[in-house]
Amino acid sequence: MITFTLLGSKFAASTTLQMSSAIQKEHEIVLIGAGIMSATLGMFLKELMPDLKINIYERLDVAAAESSDAWNNAGTGHSAFCELNYTPEKPDGSIDTSKAVKIAEWFEASKQFWAYLVEKNLITKPEDFVRSIPHMSFVWGAENVEYLKKRHEALQKFPLFKGMQYSEDKATIKQWMPLVMEGRKDDDVIAATNMPIGTDVNFGELTRDMFAWLGKQPNVNIYFGHEVTNMRRSRNGSNKWKLKIKDLNTGEKKREYASFVFIGAGGGSLHLLEKADIPEGNGFGGFPVSGQWLKCVNPEIIEKHNAKVYGKASVGAPPMSVPHVDTRMINGKKELLFGPYAGFSTKFLKQGSYFDLTNSIRLNNIKPMLAAGYHNMGLTKYLIQQVTQSPEDRLEALKEYLPDAKMEDWVLETAGQRVQVIKKDEKEGGKLEFGTEMISSADGTLAVLLGASPGASTAVSIMLELMEKCFADEIKTGAWQQKLTAMIPSYGQLLNDNPEMLAKVRQHSDEVLGLTSFQHEN
Ligand SMILES: Cc1cc2nc3c(=O)[nH]c(=O)nc-3n(C[C@H](O)[C@H](O)[C@H](O)COP(=O)(O)OP(=O)(O)OC[C@H]3O[C@@H](n4cnc5c(N)ncnc54)[C@H](O)[C@@H]3O)c2cc1C
């Protein structure tokens, strides 16, 4: 019997099985979906276990055509520099900074990992997927100004946020965001913060780069136009997963067995989790929220703006609907987007089915779903208001940020589809979550990612968490620890607690990725 010495029991069992008759279709790992999450996990695993056999299935004909595509998300490298929903005000008036610090840590891990991939020549041309762009917050009204001031003071205490500037001075703010100030009334009470080391990320480009490398590796097969239609535990006593896969071009169906499966199917993940039928997945449901942008088509206006400017969400709005005026770089072209406007569609994927929502209802999640609906009437009201918006209403929302905006300079585009997580809650029966939920089977042979926020920016930390759960034995070995530290020098440490290390790794990642770096004083 051949066994891998490096690998834990699930893979040893798989190699043993290669001696039996089911053999040719055996694969150690299956990744479902070719978005940024599967790409990131694939890169990690192939670097950690170069001999590993990985099969990747994607229902569309290209990688990153759903949420990970540049036009389907906002491309913000979420570091909590400008996103006010990550720093809520507590009932006592102080600012809760815990989420912001965590998100900033996660993004630094992502940058380190991407820098490693570039240095090792696994992906090239970082300028095609990441660039520096100042991250700014902008608010109006005395109450919001007070909030932003307190937020700035609170964040300045943390090394991760050093260098963030605050101003209530109109001339300064005009320098930072001239377009936002054009046509603004003199008596407006406003404030802004500016963090020069923010980023704009083309997650689609990055994902495709990673798949391009993966596709060239021995023992890695990427099947586009293939949908995983069903999955369940194999009944042959091997502890494997049996997947049913359909070739969408020929209609041909096949079966495959895998020792480990990652369901990274974005909005398609919930259906597959339900089919896998693991006890850990009981009670989970999904609520789809679609989005739209206004895309600027006037090159003169696009040229005048050079920042990501985030505002405050309106009352009842879900956290991901915070409006922002975003400079983007997509396919080498500077773009300007405003939004997102939230919407409602029963689809779970942009290229999904209108029956997705109804098909996701099961006996075990109907109660949490109804309870979440009941307790989120504010969101329902907000979504109805958003869906029934006229073009004039949308222009009004845009004018709050760009007072001189004219409808003829903007066109409406559809953004990606998000499926917010609904889960059981002891007190309320069910609750709606706006974050990401990693679910894994107790034996570590299956992991599923639900939800979409903070999303692609944190793919690296999410996949580390996955490996800690599902590759618990391997990750403790000296070999994995060493390799992970080579990939992410701060692995296992908190940069916010270690300003010296923060300065060092930030400078290194920024240099390799060609980003503006902040000069840390030590
Ligand atoms: C409007 C919007 C704005 C966002 N803004 C940001 C942002 O500014 N910054 C940020 O970091 N994140 C942002 N996000 C979140 C981010 O886009 C997602 O978290 C991330 O792209 C999810 O990647 P994924 O790989 O999980 O899913 P996806 O990119 O959606 O990939 C899943 C893939 O699985 C495939 N698939 C589905 N079902 C099956 C099946 N049964 N068989 C085979 N293949 C299947 C799909 O076709 C798809 O290609 C935003 C999202 C949205 C919608």
The ligand as a MOL file (V3000), in Angstrom:
LIG
                    3D

  0  0  0     0  0            999 V3000
M  V30 BEGIN CTAB
M  V30 COUNTS 53 58 0 0 0
M  V30 BEGIN ATOM
M  V30 1 C -22.3010 43.9860 -5.4830 0
M  V30 2 C -21.1140 43.3490 -4.8050 0
M  V30 3 C -20.0600 44.1370 -4.3770 0
M  V30 4 C -18.9460 43.5490 -3.7530 0
M  V30 5 N -17.8940 44.3310 -3.4110 0
M  V30 6 C -16.7910 43.7720 -2.8800 0
M  V30 7 C -15.6520 44.5690 -2.6220 0
M  V30 8 O -15.6340 45.7630 -2.8930 0
M  V30 9 N -14.5700 43.9690 -2.0590 0
M  V30 10 C -14.5670 42.6410 -1.7410 0
M  V30 11 O -13.5590 42.1730 -1.2240 0
M  V30 12 N -15.6390 41.8560 -1.9930 0
M  V30 13 C -16.7330 42.3820 -2.5610 0
M  V30 14 N -17.8200 41.6070 -2.8460 0
M  V30 15 C -17.8200 40.1930 -2.4270 0
M  V30 16 C -17.0160 39.3320 -3.3830 0
M  V30 17 O -17.3360 39.6430 -4.7170 0
M  V30 18 C -17.3030 37.8770 -3.0890 0
M  V30 19 O -17.1290 37.6130 -1.7130 0
M  V30 20 C -16.3780 36.9260 -3.8290 0
M  V30 21 O -16.2520 37.2780 -5.1790 0
M  V30 22 C -16.9340 35.5240 -3.6960 0
M  V30 23 O -16.0940 34.6450 -4.3910 0
M  V30 24 P -16.5160 33.1350 -4.5530 0
M  V30 25 O -15.3860 32.4510 -5.1740 0
M  V30 26 O -17.0240 32.6150 -3.2550 0
M  V30 27 O -17.8250 33.1890 -5.4960 0
M  V30 28 P -18.0010 33.5060 -7.0430 0
M  V30 29 O -17.0200 34.4520 -7.5720 0
M  V30 30 O -19.4500 33.8640 -7.2110 0
M  V30 31 O -17.7030 32.1160 -7.7170 0
M  V30 32 C -18.5370 30.9910 -7.5440 0
M  V30 33 C -18.4820 30.1910 -8.8270 0
M  V30 34 O -19.1450 28.9560 -8.6150 0
M  V30 35 C -19.8310 28.6070 -9.8200 0
M  V30 36 N -20.8730 27.6340 -9.4830 0
M  V30 37 C -22.0120 27.8480 -8.7910 0
M  V30 38 N -22.7000 26.6970 -8.6490 0
M  V30 39 C -21.9680 25.7300 -9.2580 0
M  V30 40 C -22.1550 24.3340 -9.4510 0
M  V30 41 N -23.2120 23.7000 -8.9500 0
M  V30 42 N -21.2250 23.6390 -10.1490 0
M  V30 43 C -20.1180 24.2610 -10.6640 0
M  V30 44 N -19.9060 25.6010 -10.5140 0
M  V30 45 C -20.8110 26.3150 -9.8000 0
M  V30 46 C -20.3420 29.9460 -10.3080 0
M  V30 47 O -20.6360 29.9090 -11.6930 0
M  V30 48 C -19.1780 30.8740 -9.9790 0
M  V30 49 O -18.2810 31.0170 -11.0470 0
M  V30 50 C -18.9310 42.1540 -3.5060 0
M  V30 51 C -20.0030 41.3510 -3.9570 0
M  V30 52 C -21.0790 41.9360 -4.6130 0
M  V30 53 C -22.1630 41.0610 -5.1190 0
M  V30 END ATOM
M  V30 BEGIN BOND
M  V30 1 1 1 2
M  V30 2 1 2 3
M  V30 3 2 2 52
M  V30 4 2 3 4
M  V30 5 1 4 5
M  V30 6 1 4 50
M  V30 7 2 5 6
M  V30 8 1 6 7
M  V30 9 1 6 13
M  V30 10 2 7 8
M  V30 11 1 7 9
M  V30 12 1 9 10
M  V30 13 2 10 11
M  V30 14 1 10 12
M  V30 15 2 12 13
M  V30 16 1 13 14
M  V30 17 1 14 15
M  V30 18 1 14 50
M  V30 19 1 15 16
M  V30 20 1 16 17
M  V30 21 1 16 18
M  V30 22 1 18 19
M  V30 23 1 18 20
M  V30 24 1 20 21
M  V30 25 1 20 22
M  V30 26 1 22 23
M  V30 27 1 23 24
M  V30 28 2 24 25
M  V30 29 1 24 26
M  V30 30 1 24 27
M  V30 31 1 27 28
M  V30 32 2 28 29
M  V30 33 1 28 30
M  V30 34 1 28 31
M  V30 35 1 31 32
M  V30 36 1 32 33
M  V30 37 1 33 34
M  V30 38 1 33 48
M  V30 39 1 34 35
M  V30 40 1 35 36
M  V30 41 1 35 46
M  V30 42 1 36 37
M  V30 43 1 36 45
M  V30 44 2 37 38
M  V30 45 1 38 39
M  V30 46 1 39 40
M  V30 47 2 39 45
M  V30 48 1 40 41
M  V30 49 2 40 42
M  V30 50 1 42 43
M  V30 51 2 43 44
M  V30 52 1 44 45
M  V30 53 1 46 47
M  V30 54 1 46 48
M  V30 55 1 48 49
M  V30 56 2 50 51
M  V30 57 1 51 52
M  V30 58 1 52 53
M  V30 END BOND
M  V30 END CTAB
M  END
